[in-house]
């Protein structure tokens, strides 16, 4: 505007009014419009959190269901899982000690020796009794370690487990087992024998209704054993459905995938720690004499579950890495570039990029000297140690690795 020109009051007034209207419009836009968007955003966030939380809970429960179905309710897999238990010396020792303790608790060997010995020699009865007990335990431990007993034990466990699972699968009731239930079960074994006329009979009500065992866990166990496969598939489908829902609702889906996978890794770590604490607590509550054997037995049974947890953890970790490295972040782009260098055989650029540092510059400058120094050191070491096949192989491996590192560090400046 030229100096001395007059300012039109109407123009200034319109400008001021326009500025005021813009400010009010901005305020209205901040108050009215975002409220609806904000409510929708909150609803989506709540839905994402709920679906993801339920998916994580289902993952933990599903992991337990899978372990139960593939280990506890399958006789063949259960037998194969516990087969190594009795091969452990600590378990063999515990079984022998427990059996010996029960034998000597029911048979008073010391009293029998006191009666058998002359009156003047009865004072040695306790020492002889202790020696007999030690000899019995040693003999039983050798018997338990024998191949014949191992085979017998596995066959017995397999038969008992199969019968137990069959009883639980076919059970119908409220958890109360009466005398008639027991008789019906036993009478089935009389079919085809001379006592077959006693099979499938019903005891009188005043006798048959006598409660033998109150097992409140039986109905739940029956439901698990009978529908274990259905439960396994349901947990899988619901887990993936809820996880997919949380990703679909999210505005930043890659970030949601990374978050969910990271939470899965953390939950699997927490599960592993919880299992370890549970094993320690369960073992610690037992008799100290049997703690080592119980720890081995419990750890062996839950080993398949631990393997499952590690598999899920590693899969989730790989998902996190893939989701991050395929993203648009600067660090992800740089990482992809370095991976490409690695696949192209350019290890130096994969480690350091196109830039150089003091170490790579130093190695490139004195590469030949460093290589010859390594050869000399290798020769001196070979002269100062006893030569055998193992030392030669390990020394050669170290020399090759040293040479590889030198060339990798110096490659950027040599090319």
CORVENSUL-V503174 format. One record per pair of residues at least 12 apart in sequence whose C-alpha atoms are under 6 Angstrom apart, sorted by sequence separation. I is the first residue (numbers start at 0). J is the second residue. D is the distance in whole Angstrom. If there is no record, write none. Layout:
i = (I | I)
j = (J | J)
d = (D | D)
//
This chain:
i = (112 | 186 | 282 | 337 | 109 | 109 | 109 | 179 | 179 | 178 | 177 | 178 | 177 | 177 | 178 | 176 | 177 | 176 | 176 | 99 | 175 | 174 | 175 | 96 | 174 | 95 | 174 | 267 | 174 | 95 | 95 | 267 | 363 | 362 | 92 | 264 | 91 | 359 | 359 | 168 | 167 | 260 | 168 | 168 | 260 | 347 | 347 | 257 | 347 | 78 | 74 | 61 | 57 | 54 | 54 | 54 | 50 | 51 | 51 | 50 | 93 | 47 | 90 | 89 | 84 | 66)
j = (124 | 198 | 294 | 349 | 124 | 125 | 128 | 202 | 207 | 207 | 208 | 209 | 209 | 210 | 211 | 210 | 211 | 211 | 212 | 136 | 213 | 213 | 214 | 136 | 214 | 136 | 215 | 308 | 217 | 139 | 140 | 312 | 409 | 409 | 140 | 312 | 140 | 408 | 409 | 221 | 221 | 315 | 224 | 225 | 319 | 407 | 408 | 319 | 410 | 157 | 161 | 234 | 238 | 238 | 241 | 242 | 241 | 242 | 245 | 245 | 289 | 245 | 292 | 292 | 296 | 304)
d = (6 | 5 | 6 | 4 | 6 | 6 | 5 | 6 | 4 | 5 | 5 | 6 | 5 | 4 | 6 | 6 | 5 | 6 | 5 | 6 | 5 | 6 | 6 | 6 | 5 | 5 | 5 | 6 | 5 | 5 | 5 | 6 | 4 | 6 | 6 | 5 | 6 | 5 | 6 | 5 | 5 | 5 | 6 | 5 | 6 | 5 | 6 | 5 | 6 | 6 | 6 | 5 | 6 | 5 | 6 | 6 | 5 | 6 | 6 | 6 | 6 | 5 | 5 | 5 | 6 | 6)
//
